[in-house]
Amino acid sequence: MGLQLHRPLCFFDLETTGINVVKDRIVEIAILKLLPNGNKEGKTWLVNPGIPIPKQASDVHGITDEQVADKPLFAQLASEIHNFIKECDLAGFNSDRFDIPLLAEEFLRAEVDFDLNRHKTVDVQTIFHKMEKRTLTAALKFYCQKELVNAHTAMADTEATCDVLLAQIDRYEELEPTVAYLSEFSSYKRSVDVAGFIVLNENDEPTFSFGKHKGKTVDEILEKEPGYFGWLLNADFPLYTKKVLTAHRLQKLNSGN
């Protein structure tokens, strides 16, 4: 049984200046859109990050400052990329913990209102780790009997991720081949803000997952310690986390609670 799609599923991969979601930037993004009829459409963009690419990052993905010097900034590509994934669900390898939070930061810096509530997400790495606990190269070899050629180029990793998910669905009968099921199955925790600073507790209440208020609900802390909200907005947290907290606070104020 193949993957059942009710709307397009966009597999994507980022090459970046580093692994800090707040401070680092995209230097390449590849998206492979899988349509419900089985057709595929792929696009790749090289991006000028606006900051130097560290040598250790270039050593991994092979992209240097010289290669992106004349490429557009993400802000110049944001609308095009957003339109390409609009009305689609998203899939990637370690995407819930890195690629999606970083992509959200780039969109918000470019003043594009990226809202994860409009997309279901499937993290192929999480499915792989729950089922086999290995890496992308090993996953491709294990599931597809293929070697990963040109690893750490965005499109090669993206195509490999797509191949692995389709093979996982064919291999495991217990995996329901729908994005809704795979999205839930591939999530380790129910994150509200994609970066995992705000998660849902057993009562579906937004709850802090870090710091001195870890395990306490957002509503409780905003009521007892309103200054904490201001500190969060001015601290070095992802823009999407701040967006979620601001929206939640406005909702509570408008409801009179």
C-alpha positions as CSV (number, residue, x, y, z in Angstrom):
1,M,0.0,0.0,0.0
2,G,1.4,3.4,-1.0
3,L,1.4,6.7,0.7
4,Q,-2.2,8.1,0.8
5,L,-2.2,11.9,0.1
6,H,-5.1,14.3,0.3
7,R,-2.9,17.2,-0.6
8,P,0.7,17.7,-1.6
9,L,3.5,16.6,0.7
10,C,6.7,18.7,0.5
11,F,9.9,17.0,1.4
12,F,12.6,19.5,2.1
13,D,16.2,19.9,3.4
14,L,18.2,22.9,4.5
15,E,21.9,23.5,4.3
16,T,22.9,26.2,6.8
17,T,25.6,28.3,8.4
18,G,25.3,26.2,11.5
19,I,22.8,24.5,13.9
20,N,21.7,27.5,16.0
21,V,18.0,28.0,15.1
22,V,18.0,31.6,16.2
23,K,21.4,32.8,14.9
24,D,22.2,30.7,11.9
25,R,20.9,31.1,8.3
26,I,19.9,29.1,5.3
27,V,22.4,28.8,2.4
28,E,20.5,26.2,0.3
29,I,17.0,24.9,0.4
30,A,15.6,22.0,-1.7
31,I,12.0,21.0,-1.8
32,L,10.5,18.0,-3.5
33,K,6.7,18.2,-3.8
34,L,4.9,14.9,-4.0
35,L,1.4,15.3,-5.4
36,P,-1.6,13.2,-4.6
37,N,-1.5,11.8,-8.2
38,G,2.1,10.5,-7.6
39,N,3.8,13.2,-9.7
40,K,6.8,15.1,-8.3
41,E,8.0,18.6,-8.6
42,G,11.4,19.7,-7.3
43,K,13.0,23.1,-6.7
44,T,16.4,24.2,-5.2
45,W,17.5,27.6,-4.2
46,L,21.0,28.8,-3.2
47,V,20.7,31.6,-0.7
48,N,23.0,34.4,0.4
49,P,22.8,34.1,4.2
50,G,23.9,37.6,4.8
51,I,26.6,36.4,7.2
52,P,29.8,34.5,6.7
53,I,29.6,30.8,6.2
54,P,31.9,29.1,8.8
55,K,34.6,26.8,7.3
56,Q,33.2,23.9,9.4
57,A,29.8,24.3,7.8
58,S,31.3,24.6,4.3
59,D,33.3,21.4,5.0
60,V,30.0,19.6,5.5
61,H,27.9,20.9,2.6
62,G,30.5,22.3,0.2
63,I,28.9,25.7,-0.1
64,T,31.2,28.7,0.3
65,D,30.8,32.5,0.6
66,E,31.9,32.9,-3.0
67,Q,29.2,30.5,-4.3
68,V,26.4,32.5,-2.7
69,A,27.8,36.0,-3.0
70,D,25.6,36.9,-6.0
71,K,22.6,34.9,-4.8
72,P,19.4,36.5,-3.4
73,L,18.9,36.8,0.3
74,F,16.2,34.7,1.9
75,A,13.9,37.7,2.2
76,Q,14.0,38.1,-1.6
77,L,13.0,34.4,-2.0
78,A,10.6,34.1,0.9
79,S,7.3,34.7,-1.0
80,E,8.3,32.3,-3.8
81,I,9.2,29.6,-1.3
82,H,6.1,30.2,0.8
83,N,3.9,30.0,-2.2
84,F,5.5,26.7,-3.3
85,I,4.7,25.0,0.1
86,K,1.4,26.7,0.7
87,E,-1.5,24.3,1.1
88,C,1.0,21.5,1.5
89,D,2.1,19.3,4.4
90,L,5.9,19.1,5.2
91,A,8.3,16.2,5.6
92,G,12.0,16.0,6.3
93,F,14.8,14.2,8.1
94,N,15.1,15.7,11.6
95,S,12.8,18.4,10.3
96,D,10.7,18.9,13.4
97,R,13.7,19.7,15.6
98,F,15.8,21.7,13.2
99,D,14.7,22.4,9.6
100,I,11.2,23.6,10.4
101,P,12.1,25.8,13.3
102,L,14.9,27.4,11.3
103,L,12.7,27.8,8.2
104,A,10.0,29.4,10.4
105,E,12.7,31.9,11.7
106,E,13.7,32.8,8.2
107,F,10.1,33.4,7.1
108,L,9.3,35.5,10.2
109,R,12.4,37.6,9.7
110,A,11.2,38.2,6.1
111,E,7.8,39.2,7.5
112,V,6.1,36.2,5.9
113,D,3.4,34.9,8.3
114,F,4.4,31.2,8.4
115,D,1.9,29.4,10.5
116,L,2.6,25.7,11.3
117,N,-1.0,25.1,12.1
118,R,-1.7,25.1,8.4
119,H,0.7,22.2,7.8
120,K,1.0,18.7,9.2
121,T,4.6,17.6,9.6
122,V,6.2,14.2,9.1
123,D,9.7,13.7,10.6
124,V,11.2,10.7,8.7
125,Q,14.1,10.5,11.1
126,T,11.8,10.0,14.0
127,I,10.0,7.1,12.2
128,F,13.4,5.7,11.4
129,H,14.7,5.9,14.9
130,K,11.5,4.4,16.4
131,M,11.7,1.6,13.9
132,E,15.4,1.0,13.3
133,K,17.4,3.7,15.2
134,R,20.0,4.6,12.5
135,T,21.1,7.5,10.2
136,L,20.0,8.8,6.8
137,T,22.8,7.0,4.9
138,A,22.0,3.8,6.8
139,A,18.3,4.3,6.3
140,L,18.6,4.5,2.5
141,K,20.8,1.4,2.4
142,F,18.6,-0.5,4.8
143,Y,15.2,0.4,3.3
144,C,16.1,1.0,-0.4
145,Q,19.4,-0.9,-0.9
146,K,20.9,2.3,-2.2
147,E,24.1,4.2,-1.4
148,L,23.7,7.9,-0.6
149,V,25.7,9.7,-3.3
150,N,26.5,13.4,-2.8
151,A,25.4,13.3,0.8
152,H,24.9,16.8,2.4
153,T,23.8,18.3,-0.9
154,A,20.3,19.5,-0.3
155,M,18.5,17.7,-3.2
156,A,20.4,14.4,-2.7
157,D,19.4,14.4,1.0
158,T,15.8,15.4,0.1
159,E,15.4,12.7,-2.5
160,A,16.9,10.1,-0.1
161,T,14.4,11.2,2.6
162,C,11.5,10.8,0.2
163,D,12.7,7.3,-0.9
164,V,13.1,6.2,2.7
165,L,9.6,7.3,3.8
166,L,7.9,5.5,0.8
167,A,10.0,2.4,1.6
168,Q,9.0,2.6,5.3
169,I,5.3,2.7,4.4
170,D,5.8,-0.4,2.2
171,R,7.8,-2.2,4.9
172,Y,5.7,-1.6,8.0
173,E,2.1,-2.7,7.8
174,E,1.4,-1.1,11.2
175,L,2.2,2.4,9.7
176,E,-1.0,4.0,8.4
177,P,-0.1,5.6,5.1
178,T,-1.6,9.0,5.8
179,V,0.1,12.3,6.6
180,A,-2.1,12.8,9.7
181,Y,-1.0,9.5,11.2
182,L,2.7,9.8,10.2
183,S,2.8,13.3,11.6
184,E,1.6,12.2,15.0
185,F,3.8,9.0,14.9
186,S,6.9,11.0,14.1
187,S,6.5,13.5,16.9
188,Y,8.4,12.8,20.1
189,K,6.5,15.5,22.0
190,R,3.5,17.7,21.2
191,S,5.3,20.9,20.5
192,V,3.3,24.1,20.1
193,D,6.1,26.3,18.9
194,V,8.1,23.8,16.7
195,A,11.3,24.5,18.6
196,G,9.9,22.7,21.6
197,F,10.0,25.4,24.2
198,I,6.2,25.3,24.6
199,V,4.6,21.9,24.6
200,L,1.1,20.5,25.4
201,N,0.7,18.7,28.7
202,E,-1.7,15.8,29.3
203,N,-4.6,18.3,29.5
204,D,-3.7,19.9,26.2
205,E,-2.5,23.1,28.0
206,P,0.5,25.0,26.6
207,T,3.4,24.4,29.1
208,F,7.0,25.5,29.4
209,S,9.5,22.8,28.7
210,F,12.6,24.6,29.9
211,G,14.1,26.7,32.7
212,K,12.8,27.5,36.2
213,H,9.1,27.1,35.0
214,K,9.5,23.8,33.3
215,G,6.3,21.8,33.6
216,K,4.2,24.8,34.5
217,T,1.5,26.1,32.2
218,V,1.9,29.3,30.2
219,D,-1.4,30.6,31.7
220,E,-0.2,30.1,35.3
221,I,3.1,31.9,34.7
222,L,1.6,34.8,32.8
223,E,-0.9,35.3,35.6
224,K,1.6,35.0,38.5
225,E,4.7,36.4,36.9
226,P,3.7,38.7,34.0
227,G,7.2,40.1,33.8
228,Y,8.4,36.7,32.6
229,F,6.5,37.3,29.3
230,G,8.4,40.5,28.7
231,W,11.7,38.8,29.4
232,L,10.9,36.0,26.9
233,L,10.1,38.5,24.2
234,N,13.4,40.3,24.6
235,A,15.5,37.2,25.2
236,D,17.3,35.1,22.6
237,F,14.4,32.8,21.7
238,P,13.1,31.8,18.3
239,L,10.8,34.3,16.6
240,Y,8.2,31.5,16.2
241,T,8.2,30.8,19.9
242,K,7.6,34.5,20.6
243,K,4.8,34.6,17.9
244,V,3.1,31.6,19.6
245,L,3.3,33.2,23.1
246,T,2.1,36.6,21.8
247,A,-0.9,35.0,20.1
248,H,-1.8,32.9,23.1
249,R,-1.6,36.0,25.4
250,L,-3.8,38.0,23.0
251,Q,-6.3,35.2,22.9
252,K,-6.5,35.1,26.7
253,L,-6.9,38.9,26.9
254,N,-9.6,38.9,24.2
255,S,-11.5,36.1,26.0
256,G,-11.4,38.0,29.3
257,N,-9.5,35.3,31.1
